[in-house]
């Protein structure tokens, strides 16, 4: 993949993250538990 294409994709991904906004009810203490597999 060309360097220019990589930079374009990176900038696009960063912009999507910025535009997605801030999560309203995020709890950093409970979040890791939600990532762990259940069972």
Buried (B, 14 or more C-beta within 10 A) or exposed (E): EEEEEEEEEEEEEEEEEEEEEEEEEEEEEEEEEEEEEEE
